[in-house]
Amino acid sequence: MPRPTTFRFSHTLFFALLLSSVIGLAGPRIAATQDFRVVDVVSGLENAWSMAFLPSGDVLVTERPGRLRLVRDGRLVDAPIGGVPDVYAQGQGGLLDVALHPDFAENRMVYLSYSKPVGDNSTTAVARGVLEGVDGGTPDDGTPDDGSMRLVDVEDIFVAVTSGRGHYGSRLVFDGKGYLFVSVGDRQAPPRGDLEAHPAQDLTNHHGTVVRIFDDGRIPPDNPFVDTPGAQPEIWSYGHRNSQGMAMHPESGDLWLNEHGPQGGDELNRVLRGRNYGWPVIGYGVNYGGSHLHDSTHREGMEQPVHYWVPSIATSGLLIYTGNAFPGWKGDFFVGGLAGQQIAHLDMNGRMVASEETLLSGQGRVRHMAQDAAGRIYVAFDRPRGGVSIVRLEP
């Protein structure tokens, strides 16, 4: 049954919308299937990259320059969380995704993806550690919020075989079955000459891949290329460009990701075991500057995107909404846009996109989205320090 589409508008709401566009992000908004308002949560973060909610409702936030921060009761705790590994904080590199182990309440394990210095270059790496000084309490009952919270027993569990200038990928997704999926970017390897010889088409490295490992970094014996001579055994899928949004559908168990195209051709893909997603041989974009890039848009043995964007919105975080705060959005996809400065709301019909609308247009570079226990949606903006860093969408 199609969702009802409602438009409720008034002179008062019109004035509120106009005022919000002048004084800041906060204020009411209208969408095709669900009205919402925007509430400022916290300011002062520098290049916020990812968020993860603790059982207490506190929020862990990564800052790309290399800091893991805590937001408690709408306040950014002054001292960063200690124990974070050293990062290669240049260009697109730094501290990137953060995710909690599915059994965090028992083991307090936190996972971080980051750009790891390797000689005079860097690569995508995943580390994990135990978060000390968290009990789900509040500051007045003894929960440390003065800098004593830190990660201990930190260890790398995955270090990608890549090199390059940027495009680290770096999203982390647990599937609830003991596996961790990691997106690894193509590291901006230029698509020149024989496109099929590009590193993203070469299984001997991790350029442009999604990898699948156990939660301690061990390699699952049923990964698709475990027995392929010379292949990196962690690889689950390949032929991606730079995937900065990834999520597991809670009902179907499908793994979804979005990835940057060049000038046009951002993609939303359903990730299947052992499949080749075509970068840079096929695609819907062109080189920066407009010159020809791909051999074609289709090729046998290479997957087609479920949805793509031309021109590019520079896709970032991906949220599959499962909460009850917005009934009209349940099961829908939300894709952050960096260059597009927007959220692309995709109304899903099964595994197909039925329609698309734009939310929060022009408010800033949307890096990540996450929902809290109440079903409200938090949005992190990738900004230099200053201004509103995280807002919340609520009914």
C-alpha positions in Angstrom: 0.0 0.0 0.0 1.5 3.4 -1.0 2.4 5.8 1.8 0.0 8.7 2.1 1.6 12.0 0.9 0.6 15.0 3.1 1.5 18.6 2.8 0.6 20.8 5.8 1.6 24.4 5.5 0.7 27.7 7.1 1.8 31.3 7.2 3.3 30.6 10.6 5.3 27.7 9.2 6.4 29.6 6.2 7.7 32.4 8.4 9.6 29.8 10.6 11.1 28.2 7.5 12.2 31.6 6.2 13.6 32.6 9.6 15.5 29.3 10.0 17.2 29.9 6.7 18.5 33.2 7.9 19.6 32.5 11.5 20.9 28.9 11.4 20.0 25.2 10.9 17.3 24.8 13.5 13.6 25.0 12.6 10.8 23.1 11.1 10.9 21.5 7.6 8.4 19.8 5.3 9.1 16.6 3.4 6.8 14.6 1.1 6.0 11.9 3.6 7.1 13.2 6.9 7.3 16.7 8.5 10.2 17.2 10.9 12.1 19.9 12.7 15.8 20.5 13.0 17.4 20.9 16.5 20.9 22.0 17.0 22.8 19.5 19.2 26.5 20.5 19.4 29.0 22.9 17.9 32.8 23.1 18.0 33.8 19.8 16.3 36.5 19.8 13.6 35.7 17.7 10.6 33.2 15.3 12.3 33.3 12.0 10.4 31.2 9.4 12.3 28.9 8.9 15.3 28.1 5.9 17.5 25.6 5.8 20.3 26.6 4.3 23.6 23.9 2.4 25.6 23.7 5.4 28.0 22.7 7.7 25.1 26.1 9.4 25.0 27.6 9.7 21.5 31.1 8.9 20.4 32.2 11.2 17.5 35.3 11.0 15.5 37.1 14.1 14.3 39.2 13.5 11.2 42.4 15.3 12.6 42.6 12.3 15.0 40.4 12.8 18.1 37.6 10.7 19.5 35.1 12.8 21.3 32.2 12.3 23.7 28.9 14.2 23.5 26.8 14.0 26.7 23.5 15.6 27.2 24.1 17.9 24.2 27.5 19.0 25.5 30.8 18.3 23.9 33.1 17.0 26.7 36.2 19.1 26.7 38.9 16.3 26.8 39.2 13.9 23.9 39.1 10.2 24.7 42.6 8.8 25.1 44.2 5.8 23.5 43.4 6.5 19.8 46.1 5.3 17.4 48.3 7.8 15.6 46.7 8.7 12.3 47.9 10.1 9.0 46.0 13.4 9.2 46.5 14.9 5.8 44.1 15.6 3.0 41.2 13.1 3.3 43.2 11.0 5.9 42.7 10.9 9.6 40.5 9.2 12.1 37.4 8.0 10.2 34.6 5.6 11.2 33.7 4.4 14.7 31.5 1.4 15.5 30.6 -0.5 18.6 30.9 -4.3 18.9 27.4 -5.9 18.9 28.2 -7.1 22.4 29.5 -3.8 23.6 27.4 -3.9 26.8 29.5 -6.9 27.9 32.9 -6.3 26.3 33.0 -2.5 25.8 34.8 -3.0 22.5 35.1 0.0 20.1 36.3 -0.2 16.5 37.9 2.6 14.6 38.9 2.9 11.0 41.7 5.3 10.2 44.5 6.2 7.7 47.6 4.5 9.1 51.0 6.0 8.4 53.1 3.5 6.4 56.6 4.9 5.7 56.0 8.1 3.7 52.5 6.9 2.6 49.4 5.6 4.3 46.7 3.0 4.1 43.3 2.1 5.5 43.4 0.3 8.8 41.0 -0.9 11.5 41.8 -0.9 15.2 39.8 -2.0 18.2 40.1 -1.3 21.9 38.2 -1.5 25.2 36.6 1.7 26.3 37.3 2.3 30.0 35.5 4.8 32.2 31.9 4.2 30.8 29.1 2.7 32.8 26.1 4.3 31.2 25.7 6.7 34.1 25.6 10.5 34.4 28.4 12.9 35.4 27.0 13.3 39.0 27.1 9.6 39.7 30.8 9.2 39.1 31.0 8.5 35.4 34.3 10.0 34.3 33.9 12.9 31.9 37.2 14.7 32.7 39.5 13.0 30.3 39.9 9.8 32.2 37.8 7.9 29.6 40.2 6.1 27.2 40.7 3.1 25.0 43.0 0.4 26.2 44.4 -2.8 24.7 44.2 -1.1 21.3 45.3 -3.3 18.4 45.1 -3.3 14.6 42.9 -6.1 13.3 43.1 -5.2 9.6 45.7 -3.2 7.6 44.9 -2.8 3.9 47.4 -3.5 1.1 47.0 -0.1 -0.6 48.8 3.2 -1.2 47.8 6.5 -2.6 46.8 10.1 -1.8 43.2 9.7 -0.6 40.0 7.7 -1.0 40.3 5.6 2.2 36.7 4.4 2.2 36.6 3.3 5.8 33.0 2.5 6.8 32.5 -0.3 9.3 29.4 -2.6 9.5 28.7 -5.6 11.7 26.2 -8.0 10.3 25.1 -9.6 13.6 26.5 -13.0 12.6 30.1 -12.4 13.8 31.4 -10.7 10.7 32.8 -7.2 10.2 32.6 -5.5 6.8 35.0 -2.7 5.9 35.0 -0.5 2.8 38.4 0.4 1.3 38.7 3.1 -1.3 40.7 3.0 -4.5 43.2 5.5 -3.0 42.8 7.8 -6.0 44.7 5.5 -8.3 44.3 7.2 -11.7 42.3 5.3 -14.4 44.8 5.4 -17.3 45.5 3.1 -20.2 44.0 -0.3 -19.8 41.2 0.2 -17.4 41.0 -3.5 -16.6 44.5 -3.2 -15.2 43.5 -0.6 -12.6 44.2 -1.7 -9.0 40.4 -1.8 -8.2 40.2 -4.6 -10.8 43.2 -6.4 -9.3 42.5 -8.9 -6.4 46.2 -8.9 -5.3 45.6 -5.6 -3.4 42.7 -4.1 -1.4 42.1 -1.0 -3.6 38.4 -0.4 -4.2 37.1 -3.3 -2.2 34.7 -4.4 0.6 36.5 -6.8 2.9 34.9 -9.3 5.3 36.7 -10.4 8.5 35.8 -11.8 11.9 35.5 -9.3 14.8 39.1 -10.1 15.8 40.5 -9.8 12.2 40.7 -13.5 11.3 39.7 -14.4 7.8 36.5 -16.3 7.3 37.2 -19.6 5.4 34.1 -19.1 3.2 35.2 -15.7 1.8 35.0 -15.8 -2.0 38.7 -15.5 -2.9 40.3 -17.4 -0.1 41.5 -20.1 -2.5 42.3 -17.8 -5.4 46.1 -17.7 -5.9 47.5 -14.3 -5.2 44.2 -12.7 -4.1 43.8 -10.9 -0.8 41.7 -13.3 1.2 39.7 -10.6 3.0 38.0 -9.4 -0.2 34.3 -9.8 -0.3 33.6 -7.6 -3.4 35.7 -5.4 -5.6 35.6 -2.8 -8.4 34.4 0.0 -6.1 35.7 3.6 -6.2 35.4 5.1 -2.7 32.6 3.9 -0.5 31.9 6.2 2.5 28.4 5.0 3.3 27.6 1.4 4.2 24.7 -0.2 6.1 23.2 -3.6 6.7 19.4 -3.9 6.1 18.0 -5.2 9.4 15.2 -7.3 7.8 16.7 -8.7 4.5 20.3 -8.9 5.8 21.4 -7.2 2.5 24.6 -5.1 2.7 24.3 -1.7 0.9 26.8 0.9 0.1 27.1 4.2 -1.7 30.3 5.2 -3.4 31.7 8.4 -5.0 31.8 8.6 -8.8 34.2 11.1 -10.4 32.3 14.0 -12.0 28.9 12.3 -11.9 28.2 8.7 -11.4 27.8 8.3 -7.6 26.3 4.9 -7.0 24.1 3.0 -4.6 24.9 -0.7 -4.7 23.7 -3.9 -3.1 26.9 -5.7 -2.2 27.0 -9.4 -3.2 29.6 -12.0 -2.4 32.5 -12.0 -4.9 30.9 -9.6 -7.4 32.8 -7.0 -9.5 31.2 -3.5 -9.4 33.1 -2.2 -12.4 35.2 0.7 -11.4 36.7 2.2 -13.5 35.8 0.0 -16.6 32.1 0.9 -16.4 30.2 3.8 -14.9 28.0 6.9 -15.4 30.5 9.7 -14.8 33.2 11.5 -16.6 36.7 12.7 -15.6 37.0 15.9 -13.7 36.9 18.5 -16.4 34.5 16.5 -18.6 36.7 14.2 -20.6 35.7 10.6 -21.4 36.5 8.0 -18.8 34.7 4.6 -18.9 34.6 2.0 -21.6 30.8 1.9 -21.3 28.0 1.9 -18.7 27.5 -1.9 -18.9 29.6 -5.0 -19.2 28.8 -8.7 -18.7 30.2 -9.9 -15.3 30.0 -6.4 -13.8 27.2 -5.2 -11.5 24.9 -2.3 -12.2 24.1 0.2 -9.5 20.6 0.2 -8.0 20.6 4.0 -8.2 23.1 6.6 -9.4 23.5 10.4 -9.3 24.4 12.6 -12.3 25.7 15.2 -11.4 27.5 13.9 -8.4 26.4 14.8 -4.9 29.6 13.3 -3.4 27.8 10.6 -1.4 28.9 10.0 2.2 27.1 8.4 5.1 24.2 5.9 4.5 21.4 5.3 7.0 18.6 2.7 6.7 15.9 4.1 8.9 14.3 1.6 11.3 12.9 3.9 14.1 9.3 4.7 15.1 9.7 8.5 15.3 9.1 8.9 11.6 6.6 6.2 10.5 6.6 7.6 6.9 10.3 7.0 6.6 10.5 3.5 8.0 12.7 1.3 5.8 13.8 4.2 3.7 17.5 5.1 2.8 19.2 8.4 3.7 22.4 9.3 1.8 24.6 12.2 2.8 25.9 14.6 0.2 29.2 16.4 0.6 29.6 18.5 -2.5 25.8 18.4 -2.8 25.3 19.7 0.7 22.2 17.6 1.2 20.6 14.5 2.4 19.1 12.4 -0.4 16.0 10.6 1.0 15.3 7.5 -1.0 11.8 6.0 -0.7 12.4 2.3 -1.2 10.1 -0.3 -2.8 11.9 -3.5 -1.8 15.3 -3.3 -3.4 14.4 -0.6 -5.8 14.3 3.2 -5.4 10.7 4.4 -5.8 11.4 8.1 -5.5 14.0 10.6 -4.2 13.7 13.9 -2.4 16.3 16.3 -1.1 16.4 17.3 2.6 18.6 19.9 4.4 19.7 21.4 1.1 22.5 23.9 1.3 23.1 23.6 5.1 26.6 22.1 4.8 28.6 19.0 3.8 26.7 16.1 5.3 29.2 13.5 6.4 27.2 11.0 8.5 23.8 10.1 9.9 22.8 7.9 12.8 19.5 7.2 14.7 19.2 7.1 18.4 17.1 4.7 20.5 14.1 7.1 20.1 14.3 7.0 16.3 15.5 10.5 16.0 18.1 11.1 13.2 21.4 12.8 14.0 23.3 14.5 11.2 27.0 15.3 11.4 28.4 18.1 9.1 32.0 18.0 7.9 33.1 21.5 8.9 36.3 23.2 10.2 35.9 23.9 13.9 33.1 26.4 14.5 29.4 26.5 13.8 26.9 23.8 14.3 28.5 20.3 13.9 25.6 18.0 14.7 21.9 18.5 14.4 18.9 16.2 15.2 15.8 15.6 13.1 12.8 15.0 15.2 9.0 15.0 14.7 
